[in-house]
Amino acid sequence: MEERLQKVLANAGVASRRKCEDLIAAGKVTVNGKVVTELGAKADPSVDAIAVSGRPIKKETKMYIMFNKPKGVITSVSDPKGRSVVTDYLKDVKERLYPVGRLDYDSEGLLLLTNDGDLAHKLTHPSHHVPKTYHATVERVPHGSALEKLAKGIKLEDGMTAPAEVEYHDIDPDGKYATIAITIHEGRNRQVRRMFDAIHHPVTRLKRIAFGGLFLNNLQRGKHRKLTEDELGMLREIADSVMPDPR
């Protein structure tokens, strides 16, 4: 995937992006043997031979990580307020990884991280409708008719939601709470919480258990693992197929 040359250099650890711009402007950078001085120039580090002052830059190894994000962790690589971020849990990973999509600060569960920008873009693009499954623990036990509204699509302030798959996962015998398994195909901000707010059953705990065919299973909270070749192949199939809007 082509990116601006200064970003490619910065990601390879050459220098800050601003310093990399200076190196380009000074004629220190070559792409496939040709000097590049335009700051708007782009390159693909996976196929192009890029060098700074004659020395090839380090080629980044593509990496794909499944992480069980704890509640109270920011889905980001940095936070100006000094709060815990997901990459704090990846100290043993040498590559610079970025989250695919988001999980709210108060939510937990499966989060994919990678340095494969092309795959990440495809998986988060609205045209793909990658399924995401959550266990939502809510106040009281919603009536079946309320869940049917969620399944058919419910009106939020930013429009109707697409149809969802909804079923009971666990019900408190005293009726104080219920855990609902819900699969959505969109990526709106705090969508699952807002959907349950709309039927007057606020979410008290939200955990993502599946993403595009990946399942959290028994991965412990705060731990991560590499994707298997089969899992990666499945994700690539999803990314390369444009899925119709379920509405």
N, C-alpha and C positions, 0 to 999 in steps of 0.2 A: 504494500500500500504506500503510495507516494505521500510524503509530508514535506513541509517547508524544511529546507536544508538546515537552517539554524536549529530547528527542533530535533532533527535527526542527530545532529552533532551533540546537542545538549543531552539527549537521551542516552547517547553512547558514552557520556561522562567526559567529553572533551573539555567543556567549560560551561559557564552559565550561558543562557541563551543570548544575552546582550554581548558577552565576550565572543560568542560564536559568530554573531553578526559582524563584529569588528574583523574577525579572521577572514570571513568571506569577502568583505569589502577590501581587505588588504591583498586579496588574490592568493591567499594561503591554502585555499581549498580546491581540490579537483574532484570531478565526478567522471568516472570512466576515462581518466587521463586528461580531461579538459578542465582548464581553470574556470571556475564559476565565481563571478563577482556580484551577481544580482541577488538581492535579499529575498526576492519573490520566487526564486528557483526552488524546484521540488526534486526529491529523489526517493527511491525505494531502497532502504538499506539491505533488504533481503536479496536484491538482484544487482544493484549498482555498486561499483567499486569506488568507495569514497575515501579520500586521504586528506590529511592536514599536514602541511609542510613535508609532503612526501611519505608520511607514515599512515598506513591504513587504519581506519577507526575500528574499534572492537565491534564485531557483529553480535547483536543481542540474540540469545537463544530464546525461542518462543516457549513460553511456559503457561500452564493452565492449572489453576488451583481452585479447589472447592474449600470454602471456609465456613465454619459454623459460628456466625457472628453472635456474640453475647448482646444482651440488652445494655444500653448505656454506652455504646461505642459508635463513633461517627463513621459513616460510609464515605471515607475520604482518605487521602494520603497525608493530609496535614490539617491542623485546626488552629486558627489564630488565638483561640481562647485556651489552648493547651489541653483540651480534652483528649481522651483516648480515641485513636483512630484504628481502622482495621489493619493497617500495615504495621502497627505496633506488635501485632501477633505473628509477623512474618520475618522476624529477625534472622532466621536461618536461610532465608531466600535471598540470593544475590541479585537476581534480576529486579528491575523496577516494574512493579505490577500496579494495575489500576482496576477498580471495581467495575463490573459490568452491571449497569443499572444501580439501583439504590435500595437500601433497607433503612427504614426510619430509625432514629436514635432509640426509640422505645421498643423497636421490634427486634426479633432475633431470627437465627436460622441460616439457611443456605444462601451463600453469596459466592458468585464466581469472580475470580480475579485473573487477569491476564495482561500480557504486553502485546497481544495480537490485536492491534487497533482495528483491522478490517473485520475480524470476526466479531469483536465487541460492538462495532457500529451496526452490523447486520442483525445481531441478536436484540439490540435495543431499538431498531428502527420500527416505527409504528406499522409498517406494512407487513411485518412478519407475525405479529400476534403470538409470541412465544408463550405457552401456557405456564402459569405460576400457581402452585398450590400452597395454601396456608392452613394452619390450624388456628382458628380464631376462638379464644375463650371469651364469652360475652356474659353480661349481667342477665340473670334470669334465663328461662328457656323459651326461645322464639317459637311461635306457633308455626306449623307447617306452611300455612298460607303466606306467612311473612317470608319464609325462605323461598317460596315459589316466586315472590316478587323479585328477589335477588337473582334467581335463576333466569327469569325472563328479561331482566334489565330494569333498573330503577333510576328515577330521575335525580340527578345531583345538580349542584349549582352550575357545573360546567357541562351539563347535558346528560343524556341517557347513557347508562353503561351498556356494554355489550352483554349478551347472555353469558351466564356463569354456570358452573357445575357446583351444586351445593347439597350437602348431606350432613346429618348428625354424626359426630364422631364419639362424643361422650356427653352424658346427661347426669347432672347431680340429682340424686334421689329426692333431695329436699327442694329441688327447683330453684336453687340459688344461682346456678350458672349452667352453661352448656358450652361444649367445644364443638365448633362447626368446621368441617373440611370444605374449603371453598377454592375453586380453581378459576382464575380470571385470565383473560387474554389481552389485557391492556396494561399500561404502566403509568396511570395517573398518580399524582401526588396523594399519598395517604388514602388511596382508593378504598381498600378493604375496610379500614376504620370508618370512612365516611359512608360506605354502603350500610354498615350495621347501625351507624348513628341514624340513618334514614328510616330504619324500621324500629328505632327506639330500644336497641339492645347494644349499649356501648361495649367496645372491646376492652378487656382488661389485660389480655396477653395475646400477642400475635407472633406466630412462628412460621417461617417459610420452610416447608419440608421438601419441595420439589421445584425444579426450574428446567423447562424444556426437556424433560426426560431424565434429568439428573435427580437422584434422590439422596437426601441427607442421611437416612438410615441411622446407623449407630455412631456417626462421627461426633465426638464429644464437643461440648461447648468450648469455644476458644481455640479449637484445634483445626488443622488444615491438612489436606492431602492433594497429591497430583491426580489429575484425571487419568483414567485408563485410556488406551487407544480406542477401545470400543465407544467409550463415552464421548471422546473428542470427535470421532467419526460421526456419531449421531448428531452432535451439535452442529457440525459442519453441514450435514444434510439439511438441518432445519434452517441454517443461515443462508443456504444457497437456494432455498425454495420460497417463493413469495406466496404466502398463505392468504386466502380470501378473508375479508372482514367477516367475522362470525355474525355480525348484525345483518 
